[in-house]
Amino acid sequence: MEETRRLCQADAVIAVISGDFVQRGAPALLPKRLRAQAALEAGADAILELPAIFACASAEFFAEGGVALLNALGCVDSLCFGSECGDLQLLQETARILSREPESYRQQLKQFLKEGLTFPAARQRALSVCSGSPETGRLLESPNNILGVEYLKALDRLSSSIRPVTISRRESGYHQTDLSGPCSSATAVRNLVFQEKKKDGTLSVSEKNLPRLEETLPAGSFRIITDFLSRYLPLETADFSLLLKYRLLLSSQKDLARFADVSPELAVRIWRHREEFVSWDQFCQLLKTKELTYSRISRALLHILLDIPRGHISVSKRPLCIPYARLLGFRRESAGVLKQIQEHSSIPLVGRFADTALLSPEAQKLLEKDRLASDLYQTVLAEKNHTAFQSDFRQKLVIV
């Protein structure tokens, strides 16, 4: 947050976050409003929710959804994102090639695919040849670089005036599983939390591991996560296994192929192996191939669970337009940011249930997916912890 303010010379910082399900095809470790509170306490001025159909999508649609949302606000002049390389010019060159696909790139890609390379590997090789630099192709070996390139492609596709800025990701890689100083990966944080599980499935925040998070999280984030874990067992994909199995039992092979990220080939694999389903993780491992990663399969299964079909709500239309901005929270002293959004935005700002009455039918249909995802998350959280269910629109805005 501090580096974003410095690099962008920002008067205010608006953060767009995923809801209760995230891009790796899994439930978030903490509910979205607690994560919004953590971001506000860390310095953000306002938090918007990325609609579920984008938050759970591939990198291209995840990035385009976030950029389209910020672009529609009419008052955002900079987009700041992390990347492993930290080289904006190199990222932009990569984005330019992938966005415009010159003939030389298409020919190289076709040739490498003919040679039997997977699409990601063929794309990297084609990029290296087309740009004349092996470094360009290697960019796509790193997750944050990939997202950064997709943000840049989205800005170009939308002809946005928003200026891109990147911060170099240091000290800890995206997939690093162990804590490493003040900037550990989210993967490492989650791993440490779930290491606390006892044989009966419960967690204890009093054990030795969780206090180590204090070294790597902002003070507010550490307080929020330890307070949550002292009262609740967090959710994992395994907690949604029976619900997913139920959805699979309801679906024919033809039905499965209509969901986002479910190719005809994957639909066949899911259908053939559905009787071998034991748990979410086990099924992902069973379906995984050289071409289909665990994350890709988990996202596909999440789309089945949340009933998100391919092409839902005009996602395939270009340029993309998100029909509303869902407000999760803001800082009291930053209320002027909301005024700026309301004055300049081309889409309505939705903070309360009453705000939804003015939305178009398409926007209401999209928002219904967000509500379903949140209510499903809260239902399973309540069932696992024997607590009261809290529906999405009955929860208050986060104000710090």
C-alpha positions in Angstrom: 0.0 0.0 0.0 2.8 2.4 0.9 4.7 1.7 -2.2 1.6 2.1 -4.4 1.0 5.6 -2.9 4.6 6.5 -3.4 5.0 5.3 -7.0 1.6 6.6 -8.1 1.6 9.8 -6.0 -1.9 8.7 -5.1 -4.4 10.8 -3.2 -6.3 7.6 -2.4 -6.0 3.8 -3.0 -8.9 1.7 -4.2 -8.4 -2.0 -3.8 -10.4 -4.6 -5.8 -10.5 -8.0 -4.1 -12.0 -11.4 -4.7 -15.1 -12.4 -2.8 -15.4 -15.6 -0.8 -14.0 -17.8 -3.6 -10.7 -17.1 -5.3 -8.8 -17.5 -8.5 -7.0 -20.7 -7.5 -10.5 -22.4 -7.5 -10.9 -22.6 -3.7 -12.7 -20.9 -0.8 -10.8 -17.9 0.7 -9.1 -18.5 4.0 -11.0 -15.7 5.6 -14.5 -14.3 4.6 -14.4 -11.3 2.2 -15.4 -8.7 4.8 -12.6 -9.6 7.1 -10.1 -9.4 4.2 -11.6 -6.1 3.3 -11.0 -4.9 6.9 -7.4 -6.1 6.8 -6.8 -4.1 3.5 -8.4 -1.0 5.0 -6.3 -1.2 8.1 -3.2 -1.6 5.9 -3.9 1.7 4.1 -6.5 1.2 1.4 -9.3 3.9 1.3 -12.0 1.8 -0.3 -12.6 -1.9 -1.1 -14.6 -3.1 -4.1 -15.5 -6.8 -4.7 -14.5 -8.4 -8.0 -17.7 -10.3 -9.2 -17.5 -14.0 -8.6 -17.5 -15.0 -12.3 -14.2 -13.1 -12.7 -12.7 -13.8 -9.3 -12.9 -17.5 -10.1 -11.8 -17.3 -13.7 -8.6 -17.8 -15.7 -6.0 -15.1 -15.5 -7.3 -13.4 -18.6 -10.8 -12.9 -17.4 -9.7 -12.3 -13.8 -7.5 -9.4 -14.9 -9.9 -8.0 -17.4 -12.7 -8.0 -14.9 -10.6 -6.0 -12.4 -9.4 -3.5 -15.0 -12.9 -3.0 -16.5 -14.3 -2.3 -13.0 -11.6 0.3 -12.2 -11.9 1.8 -15.7 -15.6 2.3 -15.3 -15.2 4.3 -12.0 -13.9 7.3 -14.1 -11.6 8.6 -11.3 -8.8 6.0 -11.3 -5.6 7.2 -13.0 -3.1 4.5 -12.1 -3.2 0.7 -11.8 -0.6 -0.8 -9.6 0.2 -4.5 -9.6 3.0 -6.8 -8.4 5.3 -8.7 -10.7 8.3 -10.9 -10.3 10.3 -9.1 -13.0 9.4 -5.5 -12.0 10.1 -4.4 -15.6 7.1 -2.6 -17.0 8.6 -2.2 -20.5 9.3 -5.9 -20.8 5.8 -6.7 -19.6 4.3 -4.2 -22.0 6.2 -5.7 -25.0 5.0 -9.2 -24.0 1.4 -7.9 -23.7 1.6 -6.2 -27.1 2.6 -9.4 -28.8 0.0 -11.5 -27.1 -2.7 -8.9 -27.6 -2.1 -8.3 -31.3 -0.7 -11.7 -32.3 1.4 -10.7 -35.3 1.7 -13.3 -38.1 5.3 -14.3 -37.0 4.0 -15.1 -33.5 1.0 -17.2 -34.8 3.2 -19.2 -37.1 5.8 -19.9 -34.4 3.0 -20.9 -32.0 1.4 -23.2 -34.5 4.8 -24.9 -35.2 5.6 -25.5 -31.6 2.2 -26.9 -30.9 2.7 -29.3 -33.9 5.9 -30.5 -32.2 3.9 -31.6 -29.3 4.5 -28.8 -26.8 1.7 -27.9 -24.4 0.1 -24.5 -25.1 1.9 -22.6 -22.3 5.2 -24.0 -23.4 4.6 -23.3 -27.0 3.4 -19.8 -26.2 6.6 -19.1 -24.3 8.8 -20.4 -27.1 6.9 -18.4 -29.7 7.2 -15.3 -27.6 10.9 -15.7 -27.3 11.4 -16.2 -31.0 9.0 -13.4 -32.0 10.6 -10.8 -29.6 14.1 -12.0 -30.2 14.6 -12.3 -26.4 14.5 -15.5 -24.3 13.7 -13.3 -21.4 10.3 -12.4 -22.8 9.2 -16.0 -23.0 10.5 -16.7 -19.5 8.2 -14.0 -18.1 5.3 -16.3 -18.4 6.9 -18.8 -16.0 5.9 -16.6 -13.1 2.3 -16.2 -11.9 2.4 -12.5 -11.1 4.1 -11.7 -14.4 1.3 -13.6 -16.1 -1.4 -11.5 -14.3 0.6 -8.3 -15.0 0.6 -9.1 -18.7 -3.1 -9.7 -18.6 -3.7 -6.4 -16.8 -1.8 -4.6 -19.6 -3.7 -6.5 -22.3 -7.0 -5.5 -20.7 -5.9 -1.8 -20.5 -5.1 -1.9 -24.2 -8.3 -3.7 -25.1 -10.4 -1.2 -23.2 -8.4 1.8 -24.7 -8.1 2.9 -21.0 -6.3 6.0 -20.0 -5.2 4.4 -16.7 -1.4 4.3 -16.3 0.1 1.0 -15.4 2.7 0.8 -12.6 4.3 -2.4 -11.3 6.0 -3.2 -8.0 8.7 -5.9 -8.0 7.8 -9.0 -5.9 10.8 -9.8 -3.7 11.9 -12.1 -1.0 9.2 -14.7 -1.4 7.9 -16.5 -4.6 4.2 -17.0 -5.3 4.5 -20.8 -4.7 6.9 -20.6 -1.7 5.5 -22.8 1.0 7.5 -21.6 4.0 7.4 -18.2 5.8 10.3 -16.0 4.8 10.6 -12.7 6.6 8.3 -9.7 6.3 7.0 -10.6 2.8 5.9 -14.2 2.9 3.6 -15.7 0.2 -0.1 -16.2 0.8 0.6 -19.9 0.1 3.0 -20.0 3.0 0.5 -18.2 5.3 -2.2 -20.7 4.4 0.1 -23.7 4.8 1.1 -22.6 8.3 -2.6 -22.1 9.3 -3.6 -25.6 8.2 -0.5 -27.1 9.8 -2.2 -26.3 13.1 -5.0 -28.8 12.4 -5.2 -31.6 14.9 -6.2 -35.1 14.1 -9.9 -34.3 14.9 -9.8 -31.5 12.4 -9.8 -28.6 14.9 -7.4 -25.7 15.0 -5.6 -24.1 18.0 -4.2 -20.6 17.8 -2.4 -21.1 21.0 0.2 -23.5 19.5 3.6 -22.4 18.5 3.1 -21.9 14.7 0.5 -19.2 14.4 2.3 -16.5 16.4 5.0 -16.7 13.7 2.6 -14.9 11.4 3.2 -11.8 13.4 6.6 -11.5 11.7 5.1 -11.5 8.2 1.7 -9.8 8.4 0.7 -6.2 9.1 -0.4 -5.7 12.7 -4.1 -5.4 11.7 -4.0 -8.5 9.5 -2.3 -10.5 12.2 -5.0 -9.5 14.8 -7.8 -10.2 12.4 -6.6 -13.6 11.3 -5.8 -14.8 14.8 -9.1 -13.5 16.2 -11.0 -15.4 13.4 -9.1 -18.6 14.0 -9.7 -18.5 17.7 -13.4 -18.7 17.0 -13.8 -20.5 13.7 -12.3 -23.4 11.7 -11.4 -22.0 8.3 -12.8 -23.5 5.1 -11.0 -25.8 2.6 -12.1 -27.2 -0.7 -12.8 -30.5 1.2 -15.6 -28.8 3.0 -17.5 -28.4 -0.3 -16.9 -32.0 -1.5 -20.4 -33.3 -0.9 -22.0 -30.3 -2.4 -19.8 -30.7 -5.5 -20.6 -34.5 -5.7 -24.3 -33.6 -5.6 -23.9 -31.2 -8.5 -21.9 -33.8 -10.5 -24.7 -36.4 -9.9 -27.2 -33.9 -11.2 -25.3 -33.2 -14.4 -25.1 -35.1 -17.7 -21.9 -35.1 -19.8 -23.5 -32.5 -22.0 -24.4 -30.4 -19.0 -20.8 -30.4 -17.7 -19.5 -29.0 -21.0 -21.6 -25.8 -20.6 -19.7 -24.6 -17.6 -16.8 -22.1 -17.7 -13.4 -23.6 -18.0 -14.9 -27.1 -18.7 -13.7 -28.1 -22.1 -15.4 -31.0 -23.9 -12.4 -33.1 -23.1 -12.5 -32.3 -19.4 -16.3 -32.9 -19.4 -15.6 -36.4 -20.7 -13.0 -37.0 -18.0 -15.3 -35.7 -15.2 -18.2 -37.9 -16.5 -16.1 -41.0 -16.8 -14.5 -40.7 -13.4 -17.5 -39.3 -11.4 -18.1 -42.6 -9.6 -14.5 -42.5 -8.3 -15.1 -39.1 -6.6 -14.0 -39.2 -2.9 -13.1 -35.6 -2.2 -12.5 -32.3 -4.0 -8.7 -32.6 -3.8 -8.6 -36.3 -4.7 -10.8 -35.6 -7.7 -8.6 -32.8 -8.9 -5.6 -35.1 -8.6 -7.4 -37.8 -10.4 -8.4 -35.6 -13.4 -5.0 -33.8 -13.6 -3.0 -34.4 -16.8 0.0 -32.9 -18.5 -2.2 -30.3 -20.2 -4.7 -29.7 -17.3 -3.2 -28.3 -14.1 -4.7 -28.8 -10.6 -5.7 -25.1 -10.4 -7.4 -25.2 -13.8 -9.4 -28.3 -12.8 -10.3 -26.8 -9.4 -11.6 -23.6 -11.1 -13.7 -25.7 -13.5 -15.2 -27.7 -10.6 -15.9 -24.4 -8.7 -17.7 -23.1 -11.8 -19.8 -26.3 -11.7 -20.6 -25.8 -8.0 -21.5 -22.1 -8.4 -23.4 -22.7 -11.7 -21.3 -20.4 -13.8 -21.7 -21.3 -17.5 -19.4 -20.4 -20.3 -20.1 -16.9 -21.7 -22.2 -15.9 -18.6 -23.5 -12.4 -18.6 -21.9 -11.2 -21.8 -18.4 -12.1 -20.6 -17.4 -12.8 -24.2 -18.3 -9.3 -25.4 -15.5 -6.8 -26.0 -14.8 -4.3 -24.7 -15.9 -5.8 -21.4 -18.2 -3.7 -19.1 -19.0 -4.6 -15.5 -22.5 -3.2 -14.7 -21.9 -2.2 -11.1 -19.3 -1.7 -8.4 -19.9 -3.6 -5.2 -18.6 -1.7 -2.2 -17.4 -3.8 0.7 -15.9 -1.1 2.9 -14.1 2.2 3.3 -12.2 4.4 5.7 -14.2 7.1 7.5 -11.7 9.8 6.7 -11.8 8.7 3.0 -15.5 9.2 2.4 -14.5 11.7 -0.3 -13.3 8.8 -2.5 -16.9 7.5 -2.6 -18.1 10.9 -3.6 -15.6 10.9 -6.5 -16.8 7.5 -7.6 -20.4 8.6 -7.5 -19.7 11.8 -9.5 -17.5 10.2 -12.2 -18.5 6.5 -12.5 -20.4 5.2 -15.4 -21.8 2.3 -13.3 -23.8 2.4 -10.0 -22.0 1.9 -6.7 -23.8 -0.9 -4.7 -23.2 -0.9 -0.9 -26.6 -1.9 0.4 -29.4 -4.3 -0.7 -31.6 -1.3 -1.4 -29.1 -0.1 -4.1 -29.8 -3.2 -6.2 -33.3 -2.1 -7.1 -31.9 0.3 -9.7 -29.7 -2.2 -11.4 -30.4 -3.6 -14.9 -31.7 -7.2 -15.2 -28.3 -8.3 -16.5 -26.6 -6.6 -13.5 -29.0 -8.2 -11.1 -28.3 -11.6 -12.6 -24.6 -11.0 -12.2 -24.9 -9.8 -8.6 -27.0 -12.9 -7.9 -24.0 -15.0 -8.6 -22.0 -13.0 -6.0 -24.8 -13.4 -3.4 -25.0 -17.2 -4.1 -21.2 -17.6 -3.7 -21.2 -15.6 -0.5 -24.2 -17.4 1.0 -22.8 -20.8 0.1 -19.5 -19.9 1.8 -21.3 -18.7 4.9 -23.6 -21.7 5.0 -20.7 -24.1 5.0 -18.8 -22.0 7.5 -21.8 -21.9 9.8 -22.3 -25.7 9.5 -18.7 -26.5 10.1 -18.5 -24.3 13.2 -22.1 -24.7 14.5 -22.7 -21.0 14.3 -25.5 -18.8 12.9 -25.7 -18.3 9.2 -25.1 -14.7 7.9 -26.5 -13.9 4.5 -24.5 -11.6 2.2 -26.7 -8.5 2.1 -27.5 -8.6 5.8 -23.9 -8.0 6.7 -22.8 -4.4 7.1 -20.3 -2.4 5.2 -16.8 -2.5 6.8 -15.9 1.0 8.1 -12.6 1.7 9.9 
